[in-house]
Amino acid sequence: MAEMFDVYDEEGYWTGVAERSEVHRKGLWHKTVHCWLFRKDPNADGGSVSILFQMRAANKDTSPGCFDITVAGHLQAGETPQAVTRELEEELGVSVAFDRLREYGIVREYGIGNYHGVQLTDAEISHVFGLIIDKPLTDFRLQEEEVSGLYEADADMLIALMEGRLENLTARGVTLRSGKLQAAETVVARSSFVSRDFGYYVSVFKFLRDLH
């Protein structure tokens, strides 16, 4: 059964419903949700903040194997941004009430890509949230079709990376191998992340770092 999305005009007004393939073929505006997970270390100087990010599964149709938002997904027709809690449960096994999330705001992104020779146009209106967590990465349950790993790094270092002041950094986390999570370490560059306006990453990371 085809996925159906609500679609919108340039001003953000609802205009109808369309199949996912049509939405991406025609570049119709549609809604998504982003949720960045982060943790605070109360023992560190000033209470340092680590931000979690996922590695996309190798078989994803776009940006396979790239680092990305901790959890993100499209809103199905009729869904509200509260569906972000469904995405958290599906991709990471995190069950949480919507009122625990901290709202960053709405971001509009427009990008053109190519998948198996077919041009795709992604016009997204994204509701962005943050969620503070305290459990170890080994306690997450990754959705194998979507996520192949979960990593974290210091917020200030990630900001420096996205601003081009740092060439790379080492992130620690877990990777999914044969259905089991294993400890992992990887070197991360700015180009390792899904290609989007780097200002988005910087702004969101600063928002998470400064939350009280």
Backbone as JSON, one array per atom type, in Angstrom:
{
  "sequence": "MAEMFDVYDEEGYWTGVAERSEVHRKGLWHKTVHCWLFRKDPNADGGSVSILFQMRAANKDTSPGCFDITVAGHLQAGETPQAVTRELEEELGVSVAFDRLREYGIVREYGIGNYHGVQLTDAEISHVFGLIIDKPLTDFRLQEEEVSGLYEADADMLIALMEGRLENLTARGVTLRSGKLQAAETVVARSSFVSRDFGYYVSVFKFLRDLH",
  "N": [[0.84, -1.2, 0.0], [0.57, 2.18, -0.91], [2.41, 4.91, 0.52], [0.89, 7.8, 1.85], [1.01, 11.29, 1.77], [0.25, 14.43, 3.35], [0.09, 17.43, 1.48], [1.44, 20.7, 0.69], [1.24, 24.25, -0.11], [3.5, 26.89, -1.25], [3.24, 28.72, 0.78], [2.66, 27.23, 2.94], [0.11, 26.28, 3.27], [-2.36, 23.75, 3.41], [-2.97, 21.62, 0.67], [-3.89, 19.21, -0.23], [-3.67, 15.62, -0.7], [-1.1, 13.27, -1.5], [0.65, 10.54, -3.14], [3.71, 9.17, -1.86], [5.74, 8.78, -3.82], [4.91, 10.49, -5.86], [5.02, 12.93, -4.55], [7.79, 13.27, -4.16], [8.66, 13.16, -6.78], [7.5, 15.39, -7.99], [8.3, 17.39, -6.34], [6.73, 18.37, -4.19], [5.65, 20.25, -1.38], [5.91, 18.89, 1.86], [5.44, 17.42, 5.16], [7.79, 16.7, 7.79], [9.35, 15.18, 10.69], [11.9, 15.88, 13.04], [14.06, 14.63, 15.54], [16.42, 15.26, 17.87], [18.55, 13.6, 20.04], [20.09, 14.07, 23.2], [22.57, 14.26, 25.83], [23.49, 15.23, 29.16], [26.4, 15.83, 31.07], [26.67, 16.01, 34.33], [28.88, 16.07, 35.94], [30.92, 17.18, 34.59], [32.88, 20.11, 33.74], [30.94, 22.94, 33.81], [28.89, 21.41, 32.91], [28.93, 19.51, 30.5], [27.69, 18.76, 27.19], [26.56, 16.07, 25.23], [25.79, 15.07, 21.94], [23.64, 12.91, 20.22], [23.75, 10.97, 17.23], [22.59, 9.29, 14.31], [23.74, 6.55, 12.21], [22.86, 6.09, 8.96], [21.18, 3.29, 7.5], [22.76, 0.96, 5.27], [21.28, 0.29, 3.06], [19.52, 2.32, 2.49], [17.49, 4.5, 0.45], [18.34, 7.07, -0.01], [21.29, 8.87, 0.75], [22.81, 6.64, 1.94], [24.53, 5.07, 4.68], [25.44, 7.46, 5.72], [25.94, 9.92, 8.35], [23.34, 11.22, 10.44], [20.38, 13.04, 11.55], [19.27, 12.18, 14.83], [16.77, 10.86, 15.02], [14.35, 10.76, 12.49], [11.56, 11.37, 10.31], [8.89, 11.0, 7.87], [5.7, 12.62, 8.01], [2.71, 10.92, 7.91], [-0.31, 11.13, 5.94], [-2.7, 13.06, 7.61], [-1.46, 12.87, 10.07], [-0.03, 14.49, 12.98], [2.64, 16.64, 14.28], [3.13, 15.3, 16.67], [3.53, 12.7, 16.06], [6.18, 12.23, 16.08], [6.91, 10.8, 18.3], [6.22, 8.24, 17.62], [8.12, 7.69, 15.63], [10.44, 7.72, 17.2], [10.04, 5.45, 18.78], [9.91, 3.44, 16.81], [12.42, 3.58, 15.41], [14.45, 3.68, 17.36], [13.56, 2.41, 19.62], [12.67, 3.92, 21.74], [10.46, 4.92, 24.12], [8.4, 7.52, 24.84], [6.69, 10.32, 26.33], [5.07, 12.92, 24.5], [5.15, 15.46, 25.64], [7.57, 15.62, 26.89], [9.46, 16.37, 25.1], [11.54, 18.95, 23.74], [10.88, 21.83, 21.95], [12.4, 22.99, 19.05], [11.72, 24.34, 16.67], [10.5, 25.19, 13.37], [11.77, 24.09, 10.28], [12.53, 24.71, 6.92], [13.4, 22.85, 4.11], [14.89, 22.35, 0.93], [15.79, 20.23, -1.57], [17.56, 18.61, -4.27], [18.02, 15.42, -5.6], [19.44, 12.27, -6.75], [18.33, 9.07, -7.47], [19.09, 5.93, -8.4], [19.19, 6.78, -11.05], [16.89, 8.25, -11.25], [15.5, 11.42, -10.82], [14.98, 13.05, -7.75], [13.07, 15.29, -5.84], [13.13, 16.92, -2.88], [11.07, 18.57, -0.81], [10.74, 19.83, 2.14], [8.96, 20.52, 5.13], [9.92, 20.8, 8.24], [9.38, 19.8, 11.56], [11.17, 20.36, 14.4], [12.73, 18.82, 17.18], [14.11, 18.36, 20.51], [15.43, 15.91, 22.77], [16.26, 15.03, 25.97], [18.26, 12.45, 27.27], [19.25, 9.64, 29.35], [20.12, 7.07, 29.29], [22.41, 4.34, 28.54], [24.0, 3.82, 25.32], [23.93, 1.18, 24.55], [21.51, 0.26, 25.39], [19.59, 0.93, 23.6], [17.28, 0.09, 20.94], [17.81, -0.62, 17.76], [16.31, 0.02, 14.62], [16.75, -2.09, 12.1], [16.37, -1.8, 9.32], [16.49, 0.89, 8.95], [18.47, 2.15, 10.55], [21.92, 1.83, 11.16], [23.78, 2.32, 13.09], [24.57, 4.09, 16.16], [25.8, 7.02, 17.45], [27.75, 9.31, 19.52], [28.89, 12.62, 20.33], [30.77, 15.42, 21.65], [29.0, 18.46, 22.04], [30.11, 21.06, 21.54], [32.36, 20.38, 20.03], [31.14, 19.24, 17.8], [29.83, 21.48, 16.81], [32.04, 23.07, 16.11], [33.06, 21.44, 14.11], [31.01, 21.54, 12.16], [31.12, 24.21, 11.56], [33.46, 24.36, 10.25], [35.81, 24.72, 11.61], [37.08, 22.61, 12.66], [38.61, 19.7, 11.51], [38.01, 16.96, 11.73], [36.53, 14.59, 14.03], [36.52, 12.21, 16.77], [34.04, 9.87, 17.32], [32.11, 8.01, 19.63], [30.2, 5.01, 20.03], [27.61, 2.72, 19.15], [27.28, -0.06, 16.94], [25.31, -1.93, 14.62], [25.52, -5.3, 14.26], [24.92, -8.33, 12.77], [22.41, -8.34, 13.96], [22.93, -7.58, 16.56], [24.01, -5.19, 19.03], [27.16, -3.63, 19.05], [30.0, -2.22, 20.66], [31.51, 0.7, 19.28], [33.76, 2.85, 17.45], [34.42, 5.76, 15.63], [35.76, 7.9, 13.06], [34.69, 11.11, 12.35], [33.78, 13.36, 9.83], [32.81, 16.57, 8.51], [31.71, 16.16, 6.01], [30.75, 13.62, 6.31], [28.2, 13.66, 7.18], [24.68, 13.77, 6.31], [24.01, 15.67, 3.47], [23.18, 18.94, 3.89], [22.16, 22.31, 4.65], [24.76, 23.52, 6.51], [24.43, 25.34, 8.48], [22.04, 24.67, 9.67], [22.68, 22.42, 11.25], [24.52, 23.63, 13.03], [22.93, 25.57, 14.34], [20.91, 24.0, 15.59], [22.49, 22.34, 17.24], [23.61, 24.23, 18.99], [21.28, 25.11, 20.23], [20.51, 22.75, 21.62], [22.74, 22.39, 23.27], [22.53, 24.59, 24.95], [20.2, 24.27, 26.38], [18.34, 24.18, 29.42]],
  "CA": [[0.0, 0.0, 0.0], [1.4, 3.37, -1.07], [2.38, 5.91, 1.58], [0.21, 9.03, 1.46], [1.43, 12.47, 2.53], [-0.39, 15.72, 3.15], [0.96, 18.32, 0.72], [1.2, 22.1, 1.02], [1.77, 25.2, -1.1], [4.7, 27.62, -0.82], [2.93, 29.46, 2.01], [2.42, 26.29, 4.02], [-1.3, 25.92, 3.37], [-2.67, 22.39, 2.95], [-3.61, 21.61, -0.65], [-4.41, 17.89, -0.56], [-2.91, 14.42, -0.34], [-0.47, 12.64, -2.66], [1.52, 9.41, -2.85], [5.1, 9.52, -1.59], [6.51, 8.84, -5.07], [4.51, 11.7, -6.58], [5.53, 14.05, -3.76], [9.22, 13.45, -4.43], [8.86, 13.38, -8.22], [7.07, 16.73, -8.34], [8.84, 18.38, -5.4], [5.64, 18.97, -3.43], [5.97, 20.48, 0.03], [5.29, 17.94, 2.78], [5.97, 17.61, 6.5], [8.58, 15.67, 8.45], [9.74, 15.48, 12.07], [13.29, 15.6, 13.45], [14.28, 14.64, 16.98], [17.82, 15.09, 18.27], [18.74, 13.16, 21.41], [21.33, 14.59, 23.78], [22.74, 13.97, 27.25], [24.34, 16.17, 29.88], [27.28, 15.25, 32.09], [26.68, 16.97, 35.44], [30.19, 16.06, 36.6], [31.9, 17.9, 33.77], [32.93, 21.55, 33.94], [29.87, 23.63, 33.1], [27.87, 20.45, 32.47], [29.1, 19.33, 29.06], [26.56, 18.15, 26.48], [26.86, 15.2, 24.1], [24.67, 14.94, 21.01], [23.59, 11.6, 19.56], [23.36, 10.99, 15.81], [22.52, 7.94, 13.76], [24.29, 6.22, 10.9], [21.79, 5.54, 8.14], [21.41, 1.94, 7.01], [23.45, 0.92, 3.97], [20.34, 0.06, 1.96], [18.6, 3.44, 2.36], [17.45, 5.0, -0.93], [19.1, 8.32, -0.08], [22.38, 9.05, 1.73], [23.11, 5.43, 2.73], [25.79, 5.06, 5.41], [25.81, 8.79, 6.21], [25.44, 10.3, 9.67], [22.12, 11.99, 10.25], [19.55, 13.36, 12.71], [19.11, 10.98, 15.66], [15.55, 10.22, 14.52], [13.58, 11.63, 11.6], [10.63, 10.61, 9.48], [7.8, 11.73, 7.23], [4.37, 12.54, 8.58], [1.71, 10.35, 7.02], [-1.51, 11.97, 5.79], [-3.53, 13.12, 8.8], [-0.67, 12.88, 11.29], [0.46, 15.75, 13.51], [4.03, 16.49, 14.73], [3.24, 14.39, 17.81], [3.95, 11.4, 15.53], [7.62, 12.06, 16.32], [7.08, 9.75, 19.32], [6.17, 6.96, 16.88], [9.43, 7.51, 15.0], [11.4, 7.38, 18.26], [9.79, 4.06, 19.16], [10.23, 2.54, 15.7], [13.82, 3.58, 15.0], [15.41, 3.51, 18.46], [12.97, 1.71, 20.76], [12.5, 4.89, 22.82], [9.06, 5.23, 24.4], [8.42, 8.78, 25.61], [5.53, 11.19, 26.14], [5.38, 14.05, 23.64], [5.42, 16.66, 26.41], [8.96, 15.62, 27.36], [10.31, 16.9, 24.04], [11.74, 20.41, 23.71], [10.67, 22.24, 20.56], [13.34, 23.94, 18.44], [10.99, 25.16, 15.72], [10.22, 24.63, 12.04], [12.82, 24.33, 9.28], [12.16, 24.35, 5.54], [14.56, 22.4, 3.32], [14.57, 22.01, -0.46], [16.98, 19.63, -2.18], [17.36, 17.75, -5.45], [18.96, 14.3, -5.59], [19.27, 11.27, -7.8], [18.27, 7.7, -6.96], [19.05, 4.95, -9.49], [18.93, 7.47, -12.31], [15.64, 9.02, -11.18], [15.68, 12.64, -10.03], [14.04, 13.24, -6.66], [13.08, 16.63, -5.27], [12.61, 16.84, -1.52], [10.66, 19.87, -0.29], [10.28, 19.42, 3.46], [8.68, 21.43, 6.24], [10.29, 19.9, 9.33], [9.22, 20.18, 12.96], [12.41, 19.89, 15.01], [12.64, 18.69, 18.63], [15.22, 17.78, 21.25], [15.03, 15.06, 23.89], [17.38, 14.66, 26.83], [18.2, 11.04, 27.68], [20.34, 9.3, 30.26], [20.47, 5.65, 29.25], [23.56, 4.03, 27.68], [23.66, 3.51, 23.93], [23.69, -0.26, 24.42], [20.12, -0.04, 25.77], [18.67, 1.28, 22.52], [16.93, -0.97, 20.01], [17.87, 0.01, 16.45], [15.52, -0.56, 13.52], [17.82, -2.48, 11.17], [16.11, -1.3, 7.96], [16.68, 2.34, 8.92], [19.62, 2.63, 11.31], [22.97, 0.82, 11.33], [24.63, 2.66, 14.23], [24.21, 5.26, 16.95], [27.04, 7.58, 17.98], [27.62, 10.59, 20.2], [30.1, 13.45, 20.42], [30.59, 16.66, 22.39], [28.28, 19.47, 21.27], [31.01, 22.12, 21.07], [33.2, 19.84, 18.96], [30.3, 19.11, 16.62], [29.62, 22.83, 16.28], [33.3, 23.45, 15.45], [33.14, 20.62, 12.9], [30.07, 22.05, 11.16], [31.55, 25.56, 11.17], [34.7, 24.24, 9.49], [36.96, 25.02, 12.46], [37.65, 21.32, 13.04], [38.6, 18.84, 10.32], [37.28, 15.74, 12.07], [36.51, 14.24, 15.45], [36.25, 10.8, 17.03], [32.77, 9.64, 18.0], [31.95, 6.66, 20.18], [28.82, 4.6, 20.02], [27.32, 1.31, 18.92], [26.93, -0.43, 15.57], [24.48, -3.13, 14.57], [26.14, -6.38, 13.5], [24.19, -9.6, 12.93], [21.28, -8.13, 14.85], [23.36, -7.25, 17.93], [24.77, -3.96, 19.17], [28.54, -3.76, 19.5], [30.68, -0.93, 20.86], [32.21, 1.14, 18.07], [34.39, 4.16, 17.45], [34.59, 6.15, 14.23], [36.18, 9.27, 12.78], [33.59, 11.82, 11.7], [34.07, 14.62, 9.17], [31.58, 17.29, 8.15], [31.17, 15.52, 4.81], [30.18, 12.33, 6.67], [26.79, 13.86, 7.48], [23.76, 14.02, 5.2], [24.25, 17.01, 2.93], [22.15, 19.98, 4.06], [22.75, 23.56, 5.1], [25.48, 23.28, 7.75], [23.88, 26.25, 9.47], [20.99, 23.94, 10.4], [23.35, 21.64, 12.3], [25.1, 24.54, 14.04], [21.86, 26.19, 15.11], [20.27, 22.99, 16.44], [23.45, 21.9, 18.26], [23.69, 25.29, 19.99], [20.02, 25.04, 20.96], [20.57, 21.61, 22.55], [23.8, 22.65, 24.25], [22.16, 25.65, 25.88], [18.95, 23.98, 27.09], [18.51, 24.0, 30.87]],
  "C": [[0.87, 1.25, 0.0], [1.28, 4.29, 0.14], [1.75, 7.19, 1.04], [0.64, 10.16, 2.39], [0.47, 13.62, 2.3], [0.59, 16.62, 2.4], [0.49, 19.77, 0.89], [1.73, 23.0, -0.1], [2.97, 25.94, -0.5], [4.48, 28.36, 0.51], [2.65, 28.54, 3.2], [0.97, 25.91, 4.21], [-1.54, 24.55, 2.74], [-3.41, 22.45, 1.62], [-4.19, 20.25, -1.02], [-3.51, 16.78, -0.07], [-2.33, 13.81, -1.6], [0.4, 11.47, -2.21], [2.96, 9.89, -2.68], [5.9, 9.69, -2.88], [6.19, 10.11, -5.85], [5.05, 12.95, -5.88], [6.98, 14.33, -4.09], [9.51, 13.68, -5.92], [8.56, 14.83, -8.6], [7.63, 17.81, -7.41], [7.75, 19.11, -4.63], [6.06, 19.13, -1.96], [5.2, 19.51, 0.92], [5.99, 18.07, 4.13], [6.74, 16.4, 7.02], [8.81, 16.1, 9.9], [11.19, 15.09, 12.27], [13.32, 15.56, 14.97], [15.74, 14.32, 17.27], [17.88, 14.68, 19.73], [20.07, 13.7, 21.92], [21.37, 14.21, 25.25], [23.66, 15.0, 27.87], [25.14, 15.43, 30.93], [27.4, 16.24, 33.24], [28.02, 17.06, 36.15], [31.25, 16.84, 35.84], [31.82, 19.4, 34.07], [31.82, 22.23, 33.14], [28.78, 22.7, 32.62], [27.92, 20.24, 30.97], [27.93, 18.54, 28.47], [27.08, 17.29, 25.33], [25.6, 15.07, 23.25], [24.77, 13.6, 20.29], [23.17, 11.78, 18.1], [23.43, 9.57, 15.28], [23.38, 7.8, 12.51], [23.18, 5.54, 10.11], [22.17, 4.16, 7.61], [21.98, 1.97, 5.6], [22.49, 0.75, 2.8], [19.31, 1.19, 1.82], [18.64, 3.99, 0.94], [18.17, 6.33, -1.1], [20.12, 8.36, 1.05], [22.68, 7.82, 2.58], [24.47, 5.54, 3.42], [26.25, 6.41, 5.93], [25.31, 8.99, 7.64], [24.28, 11.27, 9.5], [21.49, 12.33, 11.6], [19.31, 12.08, 13.51], [17.9, 10.19, 15.21], [14.82, 11.22, 13.63], [12.63, 10.76, 10.77], [9.56, 11.5, 8.88], [6.52, 11.58, 8.04], [3.43, 11.95, 7.53], [0.49, 11.27, 6.97], [-2.35, 11.89, 7.07], [-2.76, 13.15, 10.1], [-0.27, 14.3, 11.68], [1.91, 15.55, 13.94], [4.2, 15.57, 15.94], [3.63, 12.98, 17.37], [5.45, 11.19, 15.68], [7.85, 10.97, 17.37], [7.0, 8.37, 18.69], [7.52, 6.67, 16.23], [10.49, 7.11, 16.02], [11.26, 5.91, 18.66], [10.24, 3.11, 18.06], [11.73, 2.45, 15.44], [14.79, 3.25, 16.13], [14.85, 2.74, 19.66], [12.8, 2.61, 21.97], [11.02, 5.22, 22.97], [9.01, 6.44, 25.32], [7.15, 9.57, 25.33], [5.95, 12.43, 25.35], [5.76, 15.29, 24.46], [6.82, 16.7, 27.03], [9.91, 16.21, 26.32], [10.39, 18.42, 24.15], [11.71, 20.85, 22.25], [11.69, 23.29, 20.12], [12.6, 24.89, 17.51], [10.8, 24.43, 14.4], [11.32, 25.05, 11.07], [12.29, 23.9, 7.92], [13.43, 24.0, 4.77], [14.1, 21.99, 1.93], [15.83, 21.48, -1.12], [16.62, 18.73, -3.33], [18.43, 16.67, -5.43], [18.66, 13.33, -6.72], [19.31, 9.88, -7.18], [18.06, 6.74, -8.11], [18.64, 5.61, -10.8], [17.65, 8.28, -12.34], [15.85, 10.24, -10.3], [14.58, 12.76, -8.99], [14.18, 14.67, -6.14], [12.39, 16.57, -3.91], [12.34, 18.24, -1.0], [9.99, 19.63, 1.06], [10.06, 20.6, 4.4], [8.84, 20.58, 7.49], [10.08, 20.53, 10.7], [10.37, 19.54, 13.74], [12.31, 19.93, 16.54], [13.96, 18.18, 19.2], [14.69, 16.94, 22.39], [16.27, 14.69, 24.69], [17.19, 13.22, 27.3], [19.36, 10.77, 28.64], [20.75, 7.84, 30.18], [21.65, 5.4, 28.3], [23.12, 3.62, 26.28], [23.35, 2.02, 23.73], [22.26, -0.65, 24.78], [19.11, 0.33, 24.69], [18.38, 0.05, 21.66], [16.82, -0.35, 18.61], [17.02, -0.74, 15.42], [16.47, -0.83, 12.35], [17.62, -1.92, 9.77], [16.43, 0.18, 7.83], [18.03, 2.79, 9.48], [20.66, 1.52, 11.48], [23.89, 1.12, 12.51], [24.13, 3.9, 14.93], [25.47, 5.75, 17.66], [26.76, 8.87, 18.73], [28.97, 11.3, 20.25], [29.75, 14.74, 21.14], [29.97, 17.74, 21.49], [29.2, 20.55, 20.72], [31.93, 21.64, 19.96], [32.39, 19.67, 17.68], [30.02, 20.46, 15.98], [30.86, 23.3, 15.53], [33.46, 22.7, 14.13], [32.26, 21.22, 11.8], [30.42, 23.46, 10.7], [32.85, 25.55, 10.4], [35.94, 24.58, 10.28], [37.68, 23.76, 12.91], [37.52, 20.39, 11.85], [37.83, 17.56, 10.56], [37.31, 15.55, 13.58], [36.23, 12.74, 15.59], [34.97, 10.67, 17.83], [32.71, 8.2, 18.48], [30.47, 6.3, 20.19], [28.66, 3.1, 19.87], [26.98, 1.12, 17.45], [26.17, -1.75, 15.6], [25.15, -4.16, 13.67], [25.43, -7.68, 13.82], [23.08, -9.48, 13.97], [21.63, -7.75, 16.27], [24.16, -5.95, 17.94], [26.16, -4.24, 19.7], [29.15, -2.37, 19.64], [31.5, -0.58, 19.62], [32.78, 2.53, 18.27], [34.65, 4.52, 16.0], [35.06, 7.59, 14.13], [35.11, 9.93, 11.93], [34.1, 13.12, 11.1], [32.74, 15.31, 8.84], [30.9, 16.63, 6.96], [30.57, 14.15, 5.09], [28.69, 12.43, 6.95], [25.97, 14.04, 6.2], [23.92, 15.47, 4.76], [23.02, 17.9, 3.11], [22.86, 21.25, 4.51], [23.44, 23.33, 6.44], [25.01, 24.21, 8.87], [22.76, 25.61, 10.29], [21.62, 23.17, 11.56], [23.87, 22.55, 13.41], [24.02, 25.11, 14.94], [21.2, 25.2, 16.07], [21.22, 22.55, 17.56], [23.61, 22.96, 19.36], [22.43, 25.31, 20.85], [20.05, 23.94, 22.01], [21.59, 21.86, 23.65], [23.35, 23.61, 25.34], [20.86, 25.41, 26.63], [19.23, 23.74, 28.57], [17.45, 23.03, 31.39]]
}
